[in-house]
């Protein structure tokens, strides 16, 4: 079986205006569409015309601000550790300001930035103002009132006295603004600093809840959660010296994307799909998360992680879990995460001695992206000239359970490809018997469901219909539904949604430690095999930047 990653024919993928199901025909012979081989059964593909049907997706009549948050959280202080860094400027501060504009922050709220850079509060506010303008969310009329809630304190993340000063400063702000001692500590720091910063927070009493002037206390940790099973366990033990599990929020912003959350709704709120969601009807599932960008400013981190640690231990495993999990008894954090854990436990261990049958690794060479020449990975600033770090991986995995036994899941992620695309493609099996073989031949293209996450937030379904006319022939048509159809309310960034849940104490969209460890347990033997073997260079396939990746993926059956 040949598993292309995504469509080559842009005409087929043209999307209609929001709110329209479009049935499209006229596939050219042997045309490839996302993740599958399809041969047209149309005698004359040029005669197929577009057919269209209107989708009824009613406006629920909710007031726009009702869609921002399920409820207002308690007054709180958000402490950003590493507030002068890139993550704060690009993601956190724009998300917080957007929530402020949409009345998604509590009243009162405070944002306290900390970092090793010695600047005053006016300089910090000016830096954040510039970041908001660059992100395109700046509002001149609302900025002054937002800026009044911004504070900054120079902090050494390995110095106890520095954290004592921070604790005193936070206590004074609590009394002044009546925020109740409720605090979120967001670790926008290099992973190597997580343990020392968390320990300092605990040693000065800021991790304690409901005592000594504190309300609730929560810590947000960005990926990576360790670099293998051992380091993940070590990080967890360090965090648990001062924080309990309900206080630890291991963020994966992929889970906060609207269309990712919609996977569960589509599966479990519709009786149409769930009876077919198993080995009897599904041939394979392809989960793709690729981008056209290179390592950019992250070369130092990426050289140590590579694509497997950067994407497969977290984002790809979460998409796999949402696609494959059993229905939870209730739509609540622990029940949902319990079902994800069952998926991770069901991952069939890799046969590392036959690695090439299940895994393709690649690294981008020089090429052209969007008409501009781009350097090879090895020529990027901060990258070793002889680096063997993979920037692309395609992995075939199996789940050993009743529902999915024998169904392959193809997980693909990579950098410097020809487009940015995230989707989940469910390839159904072909009809078991062709009653049309004497008129149409042996092969009838199977149905396919695509859950588009980026750039198109869509649900698409392919099926077979008769082509109009006296001659009996089939055409493959596709129906598209756009997720934002007939919705005019506010749209939240994934980080904004995650911050709301953190303020409300809802951990559904965050990793639980047992899930982290099970995924590392699955990946660590693969990493050891790839990084310590004598044939490491032979496992790496180079591909030109701006293409679809290494051709070796066609060897994965």
N, C-alpha and C positions, 0 to 999 in steps of 0.2 A: 504494500500500500504506500502510495506516494502522498506525503502530507505537506503541501505548500503552506506557508505561514499566513498568507493574506493575498488578496486579489491582485492580479496584474492588470486587469482590464478596468480602467477608471469609468468607462461608460456604464458598466454594470452597477458600479457603486454610487452613481449619481443619486443624491438624496432629493426627495421632493420637499415641498414646503411643509413646515410643521402642521400636524393635524391631518395628514393624508396617508392612507395606505396606498401604495402604488404597486400594482402587479406589473412586472416587466418581463418581457420575453426577448427572443432574438439572440440567445447566446450563440456565439460562434463555435464551430466545431472544435472539440478538444479544449475549450476555454477553461482556464483555471479560475475558480473562485475561492474565497477565503477557506484555506485549510483543507481543500478536498479536490479530487479530480471529478470533472463532470463532462460527459460527452453529450452534445445536443442531439435530441431525437427529432429536431425540426427538419423537414425535408428542404424547405427554403427559408433559412433564418431571416432573410431580408424582409419577408412579408409580415413578420410579427410586429404588432403595434402595441404601444403602452396601453394598459388598462388601469383605470383608477377607481378607487372607492373611498368615500369619506369615512373617517373615523369619528365615532361619537365618544368624546372624552369630556364630560361636562365639567364646568367650573363649579367647584364645591361651595362657592359663595362665602369663603372664609375671608375675614379681614386680613390684609397683607401681613400685619405684624403677628397674627396668630400662628403663622407658619415658621417664625424664627426660632422659638423655643417652646417646649411644652409647658414651662412655668418659669417664673423668675427665680434665680438662685439666691442664696443668702448673700448679704453684703460680704465682700472679701477683698483681699489684696493678692494680686498676681505678681509674684517675685520671679523675674526672668534672670536666671544665672547665665551670664554670658551675653548681656543685652547689647553689646556693641558689635556682635558678630553678624554674619551673613544671614543666618536663619531668622534672627529677630527682624532684620530690615526687610527681608524678602517675604517672609511668611507670617510671623507672629504679630508684629505691630499692624500690618495691613488688615489681618483678620480681626484683631481687637478693635481697630477703628471702625471697620465695617459693621461689627456687632454694635458698636456704640451708635452709629448712624441709624441702625435698624432696631434700636432699643432692646438689644439682646444682652446687655450687661446689667448686672445688679445695680441697685441704688442704695447706698453709695458703693463705689468701687475705687481701687487704687492700683496703679501699675508701678512697681519699683524695679528699676533695672540695676543690675550689679555686674561688674567685670573688673579685670585687672587694670584697665585703662583709666588713668587718673584725669577725669574731666568733671566739670561741674554740671548741675542740673540744667542750666540754660543751654550748654553745649549739647547735652543729651537730647533735650527737646528739639533743638535745631536739627540734629542728626535724624531723629524720628520723623520730623516734618518732611525732610528731604526724601526719606524712604517712602512715605505715603504718596508724595507727588510722583515718584518714580513708579510706584505700583499702580497709579491711576485711581486711587480711592480717596484722594484728598478733597476736603470740603472746607473752604476758607471760613465760612460762617460758623461751622461747628468745631473747628480746631481749637480756638481759645479755651472753651470749656473742657475739652478733652485734655489739653495740655496741662491744665491745673491738677489733673489726677496723676501726672507722670512725675516720678521722683527717681533719683539716681544716687548710688553709693559705691564708691571705689572699694573693691573687696578682693582680698587674696584668698583663693579657694583652698589653700592649705594652711592658713593661719587662724588659730583659734581666737585670738584677740580681735581679728578683723570680723569674725562672725559674731562675737559678743557685741561689737558696735552695731552690726546689722540687726541683731535681736533687739537692742535698745531702740534703734531707729524705728523698727516695725512696731514696737510697743507704743512709742510716742504717736505714731501715725494712727494706730488703732484708737487711741483715746481722743485724738483730734477729730477724726472723721467717723468714729463709731462704726467700724467695720467688724466688730465682734471677735477679733482675733482669728478669723477664718483666713487661711492662706493656701495658695498654690505655689509650689516651687518648681518652676519649669527649667529643666536642665538643658539649656541651649549651649552646651559645652562640648568640647572634644570628649569622646568616650573614656579616655584615660583619666579624666578628672571626675567622673561620676562618683566613684567610691569615696574619694576624699571630701568632695563637696557635700555628699549626703551624710557622711559621718560628722562633719562639722555642724550641719543643721541639727543633727540629733544631740550632739554634745552641749549645745547652748540651749537646749530645751524646746526648740522650735518644732520638733516632730511630735511632741506630746499633744494629746487632744483633750480638750475640755478641762484643762487645769492650768494654773499659773497664768491666767489671762488669755490662754489660747482657746479658740473654738475648734473647728476641724482643721486638719493639716493634711495636704496631699502633695505628692511628688510625681512629676511627669518626666519620664525617661524616653529619650529618642533612640531609635535603632542606630547602630547595631547593639543587640543585647548579648554582648560577648562576641568572640570570634570562633568559638567551637563549644562543645558541650561543657568542657571543664571550666572555661572562662565565664560561660553563662551561669553556671552554678555558683561560681565564686562571686560574681556580681550580685546575684540574688541573695546570697548569704550576707554580703556586706550591707545591702539595702535593708534586710530584715533585722539588722542589729538595732535599728532605730524606728523603722516603719513597719506596720502590719500590712498584710496583703491588700486589705480594702483601701489602704492609703496610697498604693503604688499603681500608677497609670502608665503602662508601657504602650506608647502611642504608635499606631500604624495609620498614617493619614489616608491610605488607600481605603480602609474600612469606612471612613467617614464620607466617601464620595457617594452622592445620591444614587447613582446607577449601580454601584456595588451593593448598597443596602437593598436596592430593588430586586436583586437576585432572589432573596428570600421571599419577598412579596409575590413575585411571579410564580415561584415554585409552590408555595404553601397557601396562597390565597386563591388559587385557580385549580379546579379539579381537572382541567383539560390536560395539564402537563405532568403532574405528579405520577399518574399511573404508568406513564411511558418512560419515566426517569430512572431507567435501570438497564441491566445487561441484556434484557430480552429485546429491547428496541433501539439501543444506542450502540453505534459502531465504535466511536471514539469521541473524546472531548479535547479540544485544543484551546489552551489558555495562553494568550499572547499579550505581552507588555513590552513594546519596543519604542525607541525614540531616535530622532535624527541628531540629537546633541552628542557631543563627546564628553570627556570627563570635566571640561571647563576648569573651575577653580578647585575641584575636589581631587586632584591628582594624588596628593599625599595620602589621603584616606583610601582612594581607590586602588592604589598600588598594593595596599595591605589586605584589601578585601576581595576585589574582583567581583564579577557579576554574581557568582553563587552566594557569597555572603551578603552582597548588597541587595539582591532582589529575591533570591530563592528561599532564604531562611525566613523571610517575613511576608512581603507582598504576594509572591506567587503561591505560597502555602495558604495564605488566607483566602485567596480567590479559589483555590482548590477546595478548601473546606466548605465555603459557601455553596459551591457547585455540587458537592458530593454528600453533604451531611444529611442526617435523618431529621425529620421534623421535631423540634423541641416541644415539650409539653406546654410551655408558656413562653411568650416573647419577653423573656427577662434575661438579665445578664448571665447568671450562672447556668441557667438551662440551655441557652444558646451556646455558650462556651463549652458546656459538657458535651454537646453533640459534635462540636469541632474537634474536641480531644479524641473522640472515637475515630474520626477520620485520620488524624495523625497517628493513632495507634495502629490503624489498618494499613499504613504505608508498607509495602513490601520492601524489605531490605535490598539494596542494590547488590548485584553480583559484580563486585569490583574487578574480578578476574575477567569479566566480559564487558568491560566498561564501554567499549566502542559500540556495542549493540544498543545501548540505552542513553548515551550522552555524546553530544557534539559540543566542543568548545571552540571559540574563535576569538580573533583579535583584529580590530580594524586597521587597515593600511591607509595610505593617503588616497584621497579621492575627491569627489565633488558633491556637495550637498546644497540644494537650492541654488545651483548655478555658481557657487563659490568654492574655490579649492580649499580643502581642509587637510591638516597634517595627519600622519599616522599616529597611532597611540604612542608608539615608542619615541616620537618626536615632540610629544606634548611636554610642556614645562613641568618639571618635577617627576618625570617618569624615567626609569632606567632604560638606557638605550638598548638593552638586551632583555627587556622585561618579558616574562612569560605569563603575565596576568591576563586572564580571559576577560574580554568585554562583551562576549556573546555566549549564550548557552541554550541548547535545546535538549530537554530531558524527557524521556519516556518513563512514566511511573505507573504502578498498579496499586490498587487497594484490595487487600485480601479480606473481603467481607461478602455478605450474601448479595447485596444490591449490585456491586460493581465488579465481581469476580470476572477477570478476563478482559475487561474494558481498558484500553490504554488511555492515559491522560498525557497529552503532549504539552509541556510547559516551555515557553520560549520567551527569552528576554535578551535585549542587546542594545548597544549604543552605536551611533553613527550609521544607522540604517537609512532607508529612503523615506521614512515617514515616522511620525509619532502616532502610535496606535495601541489601544488597550481594548481587548474584547475577549469574550468567552463564546466559543463556537461549539454547539452540540450537533454532531453528525449522526443522524438516525440511520438505521440499517435499510438496505434496499428491500423492496417487496420480495417475499420468498419465492414467488413464482410469477413468471411473465406470461400472462394470457395473450399478450400482444406480440409475441416473438415473431410470428409469421409476417406481421406488418411493420413492426417497429424495431425488431432485433432483440437481442438478449438483455441489453442493459437499459435500465430506466434509472435516471438519477434519483438519489435518495433525498428525503426532506432534510432541511437544515435550519436550525434556530441559532441566531447570532445575537448575543447580548452586548451591544456596543457601549463602552464606557468612555472612551476618548478616541478621536475628537467628537464623534457623533454619539450622542446619548440616545440610542435607539434600540428597538427590538425588531429584528427582521426574521421573516420565515419564508423559506422557499418550498414550493410544491409544484406538482405537475398538473397541467391542464391541456385540453385538446386545443390545437391551433385551429382557428376558424377556417372553414373551407371544406370541400368535398373529400380532399385527401386526408387520410387518417394519420396524424402525426402529433407528437407532444411538444410542448414548449415549457421550459422552466420559468416560473414567474416568482417574483419576490414581493412580499408585503412589508412595508416599513411603518413603524410607529415611532414618533419622536417624543421623547420623555417630557419635554417642556410644553407639549401641545396644550393650548387653552389654559395656561397657567401664567399669571401676570404678577405673582407675588415675589418676594425677595428670594434670591438664590444665594445660598451660603457656600463659601469656600470650605474645603474639607477641614482645614485647620480651625476655622470658626466653629464648625459643628463639633469637632473634638473638644475644643475649649468649653463649649456650652455643657457637654456631657461631663467634663471634668468638674466644672463648677457645681453641677447637680449631683456629683458622686455616682454617676451611671457608668459602669465599666464594660458595657456590652461591646463597644467598639475598640476595646483595648485588649492586649494580650494578657493571658494568665500564665503564670510561671510554668505550670506543667505543660502547656502548649509550646512554650519556648524551648523547653528541654527536649520534648519529643521530636521537634523539627531538627534541632541540633543533633540529636541521636541518629536521625536518618541521614543528615548531610555530612557529619564528621568523617565517617569512613570514606565517602567520596572525595572529600577535600584532602584527606591523608593520602589517598591513592593518586590524586592528580598532582599534589605538590611535593611528594617525596619520591616518586618513581623515577627510574632512569630514563624513561621515554617521554618525559614531560613535554619536551618540544614537539614530539610527534603527535601529541594529542591536540595541539593548537593549530587550528586552520585559519589562515589569514583571509580576510575579505576586504574588498575595496569599499571605502567609505561611500555612503550614498546608494548602496545596493541592498539586496534583500538578505545579505548574510552569506556565510560559507555554503558552498554547494554540497558539502558533506551531509547536510541535514536530509538530503534525499535518500541517504543510505539507511536512515532509521525507519524500520518497517513496523 
